[in-house]
Amino acid sequence: MDVQKLILARREIEKEISSLNKKLGDFNKELKNINQLIFKNCEHNWIKDYNYYTYDERHYRCTICNMIKN
């Protein structure tokens, strides 16, 4: 194998990874903003969530938007 081709291939892969990491960061920011808007605007119906937590750590889950609060 030609080392120069491998170096170019590695450089392209690193660029693609960097681009995807930036896109992932943008998606995470957008998701955070959407979750904040949902939390502020939902007419919550909080119930104790008995399914996924131990007795001391049971949180409340909204039956409308499915968000959790302590």
N, CA and C of each residue as an Amber inpcrd file, in Angstrom:
protein
   210
   0.8370000  -1.1860000   0.0000000   0.0000000   0.0000000   0.0000000
   0.8790000   1.2470000   0.0000000   0.3770000   2.2460000  -0.6440000
   1.0670000   3.5210000  -0.7100000   0.7530000   4.3390000   0.5460000
   1.7980000   4.7660000   1.2370000   1.6430000   5.5020000   2.4830000
   0.9560000   6.8420000   2.2430000   1.2330000   7.4940000   1.1630000
   0.6080000   8.7890000   0.8670000  -0.9100000   8.6460000   0.7250000
  -1.3630000   7.5750000   0.0990000  -2.8020000   7.3420000  -0.0270000
  -3.4320000   7.0980000   1.3390000  -2.7350000   6.3790000   2.2060000
  -3.2460000   6.1310000   3.5470000  -3.3320000   7.4260000   4.3590000
  -2.3340000   8.2810000   4.1990000  -2.3370000   9.5630000   4.9040000
  -3.5040000  10.4190000   4.4360000  -3.7490000  10.4580000   3.1320000
  -4.8830000  11.2130000   2.5920000  -6.2100000  10.6420000   3.0710000
  -6.3050000   9.3180000   3.0990000  -7.5280000   8.6710000   3.5690000
  -7.7610000   9.0000000   5.0390000  -6.7010000   8.9780000   5.8280000
  -6.8330000   9.3130000   7.2460000  -7.2860000  10.7550000   7.4170000
  -6.7220000  11.6570000   6.6460000  -7.0870000  13.0760000   6.7200000
  -8.5610000  13.2760000   6.3830000  -9.0380000  12.5850000   5.3570000
 -10.4540000  12.6920000   4.9750000 -11.3660000  12.1470000   6.0790000
 -10.9740000  11.0420000   6.6600000 -11.7700000  10.4590000   7.7370000
 -11.7940000  11.3990000   8.9380000 -10.6720000  12.0120000   9.2810000
 -10.6240000  12.9560000  10.3970000 -11.5140000  14.1670000  10.1360000
 -11.5320000  14.6500000   8.8950000 -12.4120000  15.7660000   8.5360000
 -13.8780000  15.3750000   8.6930000 -14.2230000  14.1820000   8.2560000
 -15.6000000  13.7010000   8.3460000 -16.0180000  13.5380000   9.8150000
 -15.1280000  12.9910000  10.6370000 -15.4150000  12.8430000  12.0600000
 -15.6250000  14.2070000  12.7020000 -14.7980000  15.1630000  12.3650000
 -14.9320000  16.5130000  12.9070000 -16.2650000  17.1330000  12.5030000
 -16.6360000  16.9540000  11.2530000 -17.8980000  17.4810000  10.7590000
 -19.0820000  16.8390000  11.4800000 -19.0240000  15.5350000  11.6600000
 -20.1050000  14.8250000  12.3410000 -20.1840000  15.2070000  13.8250000
 -19.0340000  15.4290000  14.4670000 -19.0420000  15.8760000  15.8630000
 -19.6880000  17.2410000  15.9910000 -19.4260000  18.1420000  15.0510000
 -20.0450000  19.4560000  15.0740000 -21.5530000  19.3250000  14.8810000
 -21.9550000  18.4790000  13.9370000 -23.3770000  18.2600000  13.6830000
 -24.0610000  17.6690000  14.9120000 -23.4130000  16.7300000  15.5800000
 -23.9570000  16.1350000  16.7920000 -24.1220000  17.1870000  17.8820000
 -23.1400000  18.0610000  18.0270000 -23.2420000  19.1460000  18.9970000
 -24.4040000  20.0700000  18.6850000 -24.5880000  20.3840000  17.4030000
 -25.7150000  21.2290000  16.9930000 -27.0520000  20.5610000  17.3040000
 -27.1590000  19.2630000  17.0340000 -28.3810000  18.5260000  17.3400000
 -28.6580000  18.5180000  18.8400000 -27.6190000  18.3310000  19.6540000
 -27.7990000  18.3240000  21.1070000 -28.2830000  19.6730000  21.6090000
 -27.7600000  20.7750000  21.0650000 -28.2190000  22.1120000  21.4470000
 -29.6780000  22.3100000  21.0490000 -30.0160000  21.8860000  19.8400000
 -31.3960000  22.0160000  19.3610000 -32.3530000  21.1940000  20.2280000
 -31.9480000  19.9820000  20.5750000 -32.7650000  19.1190000  21.4240000
 -32.9640000  19.7430000  22.8010000 -31.9100000  20.3280000  23.3580000
 -32.0180000  20.9830000  24.6620000 -33.0160000  22.1420000  24.5990000
 -32.9400000  22.9460000  23.5390000 -33.8700000  24.0590000  23.3810000
 -35.3100000  23.5760000  23.2350000 -35.5160000  22.5320000  22.4610000
 -36.8560000  21.9760000  22.2660000 -37.4060000  21.4420000  23.5890000
 -36.5610000  20.7410000  24.3520000 -37.0000000  20.2070000  25.6390000
 -37.3800000  21.3270000  26.6000000 -36.6320000  22.4320000  26.5920000
 -36.9620000  23.5640000  27.4490000 -38.3060000  24.1670000  27.0470000
 -38.5460000  24.3010000  25.7520000 -39.8150000  24.8490000  25.2850000
 -40.9840000  23.9370000  25.6590000 -40.7900000  22.6470000  25.4980000
 -41.8410000  21.6900000  25.8620000 -42.1160000  21.7890000  27.3560000
 -41.0650000  21.8370000  28.1790000 -41.2390000  21.8810000  29.6280000
 -41.9780000  23.1430000  30.0620000 -41.6790000  24.2650000  29.4130000
 -42.3200000  25.5310000  29.7700000 -43.7730000  25.6010000  29.3040000
 -44.1000000  24.9620000  28.1900000 -45.4130000  25.1400000  27.5770000
 -46.3920000  23.9840000  27.7860000 -45.9320000  22.8730000  28.3020000
 -46.8140000  21.7230000  28.5210000 -47.6780000  21.9740000  29.7560000
 -48.9180000  21.5620000  29.6810000 -49.8000000  21.5820000  30.8480000
 -49.6270000  20.2420000  31.5560000 -48.5820000  20.1560000  32.3540000
 -48.1270000  18.8880000  32.9280000 -49.1800000  18.2040000  33.7940000
 -49.1500000  16.8960000  33.7230000 -49.9340000  16.0380000  34.6020000
 -48.9280000  15.0940000  35.2630000 -48.3700000  15.5270000  36.4160000
 -47.2980000  14.7830000  37.0660000 -47.8520000  13.6010000  37.8550000
 -47.2300000  12.4410000  37.6450000 -47.5420000  11.2540000  38.4440000
 -46.2230000  10.6430000  38.9020000 -46.2600000   9.9420000  40.0340000
 -45.0550000   9.2460000  40.4960000 -44.7350000   8.1240000  39.5180000
 -43.4670000   8.0400000  39.1590000 -43.0310000   6.9980000  38.2340000
 -42.5120000   5.8120000  39.0360000 -43.2480000   4.7300000  39.0360000
 -42.8840000   3.5520000  39.8140000 -42.0890000   2.5280000  39.0160000
 -41.9100000   2.7500000  37.7530000 -41.3100000   1.7190000  36.9030000
 -39.7890000   1.6620000  36.9140000 -39.1200000   2.8020000  36.9160000
 -37.6940000   2.7910000  36.6160000 -36.7930000   3.2280000  37.7590000
 -37.3330000   3.5020000  38.9270000 -36.5150000   4.0330000  40.0060000
 -36.7460000   3.2400000  41.2810000 -35.7470000   3.2930000  42.1700000
 -35.9010000   2.6290000  43.4540000 -36.7980000   3.4710000  44.3520000
 -37.1250000   2.9600000  45.4970000 -38.0890000   3.6130000  46.3850000
 -37.6660000   5.0260000  46.7770000 -36.4020000   5.2310000  47.0950000
 -35.9430000   6.5350000  47.5570000 -35.7680000   7.5400000  46.4210000
 -35.6680000   7.0800000  45.2000000 -35.3460000   7.9570000  44.0790000
 -36.4930000   8.1230000  43.0910000 -37.6990000   7.8590000  43.4940000
 -38.8170000   7.9610000  42.5500000 -39.0580000   9.4000000  42.1590000
 -39.1480000   9.5990000  40.8840000 -39.3780000  10.9230000  40.3250000
 -40.8110000  11.0170000  39.8090000 -41.1670000  12.2070000  39.4000000
 -42.4740000  12.4230000  38.7810000 -42.2890000  12.4650000  37.2690000
 -43.2280000  11.8510000  36.5670000 -43.2180000  11.8350000  35.1070000
 -44.5250000  12.4460000  34.6170000 -44.4020000  13.3190000  33.6200000
 -45.5890000  13.9260000  33.0280000 -46.2180000  12.9300000  32.0530000
 -47.5180000  12.7330000  32.1790000 -48.1970000  11.7930000  31.2910000
 -48.4160000  12.3850000  29.9080000 -48.2420000  13.7030000  29.7630000
 -48.4670000  14.3580000  28.4690000 -47.1820000  14.3960000  27.6390000
 -46.1110000  14.9780000  28.2330000 -44.8800000  15.1610000  27.4720000
 -43.7930000  14.1380000  27.8240000 -44.0440000  13.3270000  28.8520000
 -43.1460000  12.2540000  29.2650000 -41.8310000  12.7620000  29.8670000
 -41.7940000  14.0190000  30.3190000 -40.5980000  14.5470000  30.9700000
 -40.5940000  14.1480000  32.4370000 -39.4190000  14.2170000  33.0480000
 -39.2260000  13.8080000  34.4400000 -38.8250000  15.0100000  35.2640000
 -39.3380000  15.0700000  36.5010000 -38.8610000  16.0590000  37.4640000
 -38.6730000  15.3620000  38.7990000 -37.8080000  15.9230000  39.6160000
 -37.5280000  15.3420000  40.9370000 -38.6160000  15.6810000  41.9030000
